[in-house]
Amino acid sequence: MKAMGNGGENMSVQTVRATNNTDVARTPIVFFDGVCELCNRSVDLLLRADTQRVFAFASLQGETARELLPPLTGDTSRWSIVYLDERGEHRESDAVLAICRRLGGPWRLLGLARVLPRWLRDPAYRFIARHRYGTFGERATCRIPTAAERSRFLP
């Protein structure tokens, strides 16, 4: 898969470098909705589970997302977690399952859900995404990482 450069040109993921010079091939990036409470809780969980410090994180509203991802739609219910690694861009349930596989350990078992067809997985993902603000809440501003987390977050 390809990532988009800030000029809109396609670039191989192996050559993409985020704004703080993170090499996507070695440091996969989890893009999340920075004002979504469910998304922020998920990032908190990932930060605790990622004891090997494999992932970097960036909000969909941030500079890194603007540089590396296609533009977001105005409809936030259509926004999705995006996982960018050496194999490319993963969205919706594919992103969640790829992250679980990469975490390893017991999380790897969740990645086995990939055997379910996407046409079953993605509607469930989209249902949750559509109702995430109403069910879990919305922040007034994007997440601000703590001092301990700062090195894991991209602008």
N, C-alpha and C positions, 0 to 999 in steps of 0.2 A: 504494500500500500504506500501511498505517497502522502506527505504532509505539504501544506501550502506555506510558502514563504510570505513575508510581509508585502511583497510586490505581487502576490497572487500566483507566482510561478510554482510548478510542482518541483519538489526536491525529495531525493531519496532520504528516508529516515536516518540512515547511517551518516549522512552529511549535515543533518540539521543540528544546529547548536542553539539552545535557548539563550535568552538575553543575559543570563549570568554564566554563560559558557558551559552549561550542563550538556554532556554528551548523551543524547537520548538512547544510543545503542548500549550504553553502560548504566545509565540511570533513568529507568522508565519514569514517566510523569503521569500522575493521576490528576486530571482536571475535574473540578467539582464546582457546583453552584455555591459561591461564597456566602450568600445570604440565606441559604436553606438550612434549617436546623437539622433535618435528617441527614443531609449531606455532611454537615460539620460533625455530627455525631459519628458518622461513618469514618470520617478522616481521623477522629480521635481514636476509634477502634483500630484503624490501620496503623496509626503511629505506635500504639501499644503492641500490636501483633508483629510489626515489622522490626524485629529485634536485630536483623542484619543491616538495617538502614538501606534497603534496596530502592525504595521509592522516593521521588521528589513530588511535591504537591504544588498545584497552582489553581487559582480560581478561574472559572470560565470568564469572569469579568476582568481579568488582569491582563497585563502587558504580554506575558508569555503566551497566553491563549490567543491574543490578537496576532501575535507573530507566527504561531505555528498551526493554528486551526482555521478552518473556514469561518466566515462571520456567523454569529449567532442570529437566530430568528428573534423577532420581537416577542414571540409567544413563549414565555418561560416554561409553560407546561410541556413544551417540546424539547427543552434542553435535556441533555443526557450527560451522565458521567462519560468522560473520554479517557481512555488509557492509551498512551503513546509509548511504544517500546520498539525494539529492534525489528519486529515484524510489521510494524505499522500502527495504524489508528484503529482502536476497538471502541465500539459504542454500545450503549444499552446493556443487555444481558451478556453479550460477548465480553464487554469490558469487565464486568463484575467477575465473570468466570476466569478470565485471563489473570486478573489480580489475585484471585484465590489460588490458582495454580502456581503463580510466581511466589506467593507467600510460603508455600510448602507446608509441611507438617499436616496437622488435621485440616487446615484450610484447603489443602489440595483435594480432599474428598469432595468439597463443594464444587470444585472445578469439574468433577465428573458429570455434573448436570448438563454439560455440553452435549451429551448424547441425546438430550431432548431437542427436538427441532426448534429452530429460532422462531417459527410461527407460533409456537406455544409459549416460549420464554419471553419474547419481546412484548406481547400484549400485557402480560403480568407486570413487567417492568414499567411500561408506559402508564398503566393504571396507577401505580404507586407514584410515579413522577408527576402525573396530573394532579394528584391530591396531596402532595407532600407539604405544601405551604399550609393548607387548611388543617391537616392532621397533626403535623409536627411543629409548625410555626415558621416564621420568617424573621430574619434579623434586619435591622435598619441599615447596617453597613456590612461589608465583607469581613470575614474573619481576620483578626490580627494575631499572628503567631506569637506565642510566648518567647522569651529569650532562649529557652531550651529548644524550642521548635524551629526557630528562625532559619537555621542552616538547611532545613529540609524543605523550605518553601521558596518558590520562585516568584518574581514580581508579577 
